Amino acid sequence: MNLSRRSWPRIRPRALPRWSEVSVEAVAVSIGAAIVAGTERLAVADIAEPRREARLILALALGVDPGVVLGYPERLVSPEAQARFDDLIARRARHEPFSRLKGHREFWSLDFALSPDTLDPRPDSETLIEAALSFLPDRQARLRLIDFGTGTGCLLLALLHELPNATGLGVDIAPGAIAAAQRNAAALDLSARAQFRCGDWDQGIDEKVDVILANPPYIPSQGIERLAPEVAAYEPKRALDGGPDGLDGYRALAPAARRLLVPGGIACFELGAGQAAAVHTLMMKFGLQIKAIRCDLAGIERCLVATA
């Protein structure tokens, strides 16, 4: 066999791609690998259900439904999405709530945008909507509502959503909260029936109303630091601090309700855990009659319903 160089096959060297031509997939990671890495970071930060949270955060970073990250773990995550995911994971590891990362929270099956000046609406507060509706047999009535400490506007707007002929006013001491509530009203197509004003409880308000709603600050001042970091560090303190015993807000609301409610009107006040008896006594002191105390899904007395 002739092995001279002339008989060897000619092999063309394979051209190497320039760096600018390398596909981004060469440095991307898979959805599954991203979830594993995110889970580890959240577990170290003592976040409950870290894998579930990592999946939700990755879906948020990708802008897809959470089902996608469950169904396609082999898909690649672009470097841009990975950077968004890393940033969101770092924020969640500092115990910033997922709803704050998303910027929205569902309440009463409606979508509400959050702001630094608003509380994060929670399912417990839906107890007020359920209680109010149970005392309003005619949902077509032309009722007038007022919501003290409106925040995102979730209570007022959720009830207006159920009462097509009602109108309402939301009051909050924080201008940023008023701006957020106005944006939410517009997004829900309720601006024509919802007004908002910056104010201190009922000061400057004389109009009689059929329904009063309020989720006042009810955490005792010294107890705020003992709350979960998701609450203590990220909720506006002014919306949490209820004074030394947590009842300062109710002391303002009781005479306001007595003065503003029409005969037969109702006031629905959210309660902190263990506060029902104290708020009951306070309301009766100002001449209000207690109609009901409703529990949330956890069995905690969450809503007091009173009438003038």
C-alpha positions in Angstrom: 0.0 0.0 0.0 1.3 3.3 -1.1 1.3 5.7 1.9 2.9 8.6 0.2 1.6 12.1 1.3 0.3 12.5 -2.3 -2.3 9.7 -1.7 -3.6 11.1 1.6 -7.2 12.6 1.4 -7.2 16.3 1.6 -9.1 17.5 4.7 -10.2 21.1 4.8 -9.8 22.6 8.3 -13.2 23.5 9.9 -13.5 27.2 10.2 -14.2 28.4 13.8 -17.0 30.9 14.2 -16.2 34.3 15.3 -17.3 35.3 18.8 -19.9 37.6 17.4 -21.5 34.7 15.5 -21.8 32.4 18.5 -25.5 31.6 19.3 -26.8 33.0 22.6 -28.0 29.4 23.2 -24.3 28.4 23.8 -24.4 30.3 27.1 -28.0 29.9 28.0 -29.3 27.5 30.7 -32.3 25.3 30.6 -35.5 26.1 32.5 -34.9 23.1 34.7 -31.4 24.2 35.6 -32.5 27.7 36.3 -35.2 26.4 38.7 -32.7 24.2 40.5 -30.3 27.2 41.0 -33.1 29.5 42.1 -34.5 26.9 44.5 -31.1 26.6 46.2 -30.8 30.4 46.6 -34.3 30.7 48.1 -33.9 27.7 50.4 -30.7 29.2 51.8 -32.7 32.5 52.5 -35.3 30.4 54.4 -38.1 31.1 51.9 -41.0 28.7 52.3 -41.7 26.4 49.3 -38.6 27.5 47.5 -39.1 25.4 44.4 -42.6 26.6 43.9 -41.5 30.2 44.3 -38.5 29.7 41.9 -40.9 28.4 39.2 -43.3 31.4 39.7 -40.4 33.8 39.5 -38.9 32.2 36.4 -42.3 32.4 34.7 -42.5 36.1 35.7 -39.0 36.7 34.2 -39.9 34.9 31.0 -43.3 36.5 30.7 -45.1 33.2 30.4 -47.7 31.2 32.2 -46.3 29.1 35.1 -47.4 26.0 33.4 -44.8 26.5 30.7 -41.9 26.2 33.1 -43.4 23.0 34.4 -44.1 21.5 31.0 -40.9 22.4 29.2 -37.9 22.1 31.5 -35.5 21.5 28.6 -36.2 24.8 26.9 -33.4 27.3 27.1 -33.5 30.6 28.9 -32.0 33.5 27.1 -29.2 35.5 28.9 -31.5 38.5 29.1 -34.3 36.5 30.8 -31.7 34.8 33.0 -30.5 38.2 34.2 -34.1 39.2 35.0 -34.6 35.9 36.9 -31.4 36.4 38.9 -32.4 39.9 39.9 -35.9 38.7 41.0 -34.5 35.8 42.9 -32.1 38.1 44.7 -35.0 40.4 45.7 -37.2 37.5 46.9 -34.2 36.1 48.9 -34.3 39.4 50.7 -38.0 38.5 51.5 -39.6 41.0 49.2 -43.0 39.4 48.6 -43.7 37.8 45.2 -46.7 40.2 44.7 -44.3 43.1 45.0 -42.0 41.6 42.4 -44.9 41.2 40.1 -46.4 44.6 41.0 -49.9 43.2 41.1 -52.2 41.2 43.3 -55.5 39.5 42.6 -58.3 40.4 45.0 -61.9 39.3 44.6 -60.9 37.9 41.2 -59.8 41.4 40.1 -56.3 42.6 39.3 -54.9 45.4 41.4 -51.6 47.2 40.8 -49.5 47.8 43.9 -47.3 50.8 45.0 -44.9 51.4 47.9 -47.7 53.4 49.5 -50.3 50.6 49.5 -50.8 47.5 51.5 -50.7 44.3 49.6 -54.4 43.1 49.4 -54.9 39.7 51.0 -57.6 37.1 50.8 -58.5 37.7 54.5 -59.9 41.1 53.5 -62.3 39.5 51.1 -64.3 38.7 54.3 -65.4 42.4 54.3 -66.8 42.1 50.8 -68.7 38.9 51.6 -70.1 40.5 54.8 -71.2 43.7 53.1 -73.0 41.8 50.3 -74.8 39.6 52.8 -76.4 42.8 54.3 -77.2 44.3 50.9 -80.1 42.3 49.5 -80.8 44.6 46.6 -77.6 44.8 44.5 -79.2 47.1 42.0 -79.8 49.8 44.6 -78.3 53.3 44.2 -76.0 53.1 47.2 -73.3 55.4 48.3 -70.1 53.9 49.7 -67.0 55.2 51.5 -63.7 53.4 52.0 -61.4 54.7 54.7 -57.7 53.9 54.2 -58.4 52.9 50.7 -54.9 51.9 49.7 -55.1 50.2 46.3 -58.8 50.8 46.3 -59.4 47.0 46.5 -62.3 47.1 49.0 -64.2 49.9 47.3 -63.6 48.8 43.8 -64.5 45.1 44.5 -67.8 46.2 46.1 -68.6 48.6 43.3 -67.9 45.7 40.9 -70.7 43.8 42.6 -73.1 46.8 42.9 -73.6 48.2 39.4 -75.6 51.3 40.5 -73.5 52.2 43.5 -70.9 55.0 43.7 -68.1 55.5 46.2 -65.4 57.6 47.7 -62.0 56.2 48.7 -60.0 58.2 51.3 -56.3 57.8 52.2 -53.7 59.9 53.9 -51.0 58.9 51.5 -51.0 60.7 48.1 -49.2 57.7 46.5 -52.1 55.4 47.6 -54.6 57.7 46.1 -52.8 57.7 42.8 -52.6 53.9 42.8 -56.3 53.6 43.6 -57.2 56.0 40.7 -55.1 53.9 38.3 -56.8 50.7 39.5 -60.2 52.3 39.1 -59.4 53.2 35.5 -58.0 49.8 34.7 -61.2 48.2 36.0 -63.4 50.7 34.1 -64.8 52.0 37.4 -63.6 55.6 37.3 -67.0 56.9 36.5 -68.4 55.6 39.8 -65.3 55.9 42.1 -63.7 59.0 43.4 -60.6 59.3 45.6 -59.3 62.0 47.9 -56.4 62.5 50.2 -57.5 63.1 53.8 -57.3 62.1 57.4 -60.2 59.7 58.1 -63.6 61.6 57.9 -62.2 65.2 58.2 -64.1 67.4 55.8 -66.7 64.8 54.8 -70.3 65.4 55.6 -72.2 63.3 53.0 -74.3 60.5 54.4 -73.5 57.0 53.1 -75.1 53.6 53.0 -71.9 51.5 53.5 -68.6 52.2 55.2 -65.6 50.0 54.6 -62.2 50.2 56.4 -59.1 48.2 56.9 -57.4 50.5 59.4 -53.9 50.1 60.8 -54.3 47.6 63.6 -50.9 46.3 64.6 -49.7 47.6 68.0 -46.6 49.8 67.4 -44.3 47.5 69.3 -45.4 44.5 67.4 -44.4 45.6 63.9 -40.8 44.5 64.3 -42.0 41.0 65.1 -44.0 40.6 61.9 -42.7 38.5 59.1 -40.1 40.4 57.1 -42.3 40.3 54.0 -44.7 42.6 56.0 -42.4 44.5 58.4 -39.9 45.5 55.7 -42.1 46.0 52.6 -45.5 47.2 53.7 -45.9 50.9 54.4 -45.6 51.3 58.2 -48.3 54.0 58.3 -50.7 51.4 57.1 -49.7 49.0 59.8 -49.2 51.0 62.9 -52.4 51.2 65.0 -50.8 52.9 68.0 -49.8 51.4 71.4 -52.8 49.0 71.5 -53.6 48.8 67.8 -56.9 50.5 68.3 -56.2 54.1 67.3 -57.9 53.7 63.9 -61.1 52.3 65.4 -61.2 55.2 67.8 -61.4 57.5 64.7 -63.8 55.3 62.8 -66.4 54.7 65.4 -67.6 58.3 65.7 -67.2 58.7 61.9 -69.5 55.8 61.3 -72.0 57.1 63.9 -72.1 60.5 62.1 -72.0 59.4 58.4 -74.2 56.3 58.2 -77.8 56.6 57.1 -80.4 54.8 59.2 -80.0 51.2 58.5 -76.5 51.7 56.8 -73.7 49.3 57.7 -70.0 49.7 58.5 -67.6 46.8 57.8 -64.3 47.0 59.7 -61.4 44.6 59.3 -60.1 43.3 62.6 -56.7 42.1 63.7 -56.4 38.7 65.3 -57.8 38.8 68.9 -59.3 42.3 68.6 -63.0 41.5 68.1 -64.0 42.0 71.8 -62.1 45.3 72.2 -63.5 46.8 68.9 -67.0 45.5 69.8 -66.8 47.5 73.1 -65.4 50.6 71.4 -68.1 50.6 68.8 -70.9 50.3 71.3 -69.4 53.1 73.4 -70.0 55.4 70.4 -73.6 54.2 70.0 -73.2 51.7 67.2 -75.0 48.4 67.2 -73.1 45.3 66.3 -74.8 43.2 63.6 -72.2 40.5 63.1 -68.6 39.4 63.5 -67.4 37.3 60.5 -64.5 34.9 60.4 -62.0 34.5 57.6 -61.1 31.1 56.0 -58.6 30.5 58.8 -61.4 30.9 61.4 -60.0 34.2 62.7 -62.6 36.9 63.6 -61.8 39.2 60.7 -64.7 41.6 60.1 -67.1 43.4 62.4 -70.3 44.7 60.9 -72.0 47.6 62.8 -75.0 49.9 62.2 -75.8 53.3 63.5 
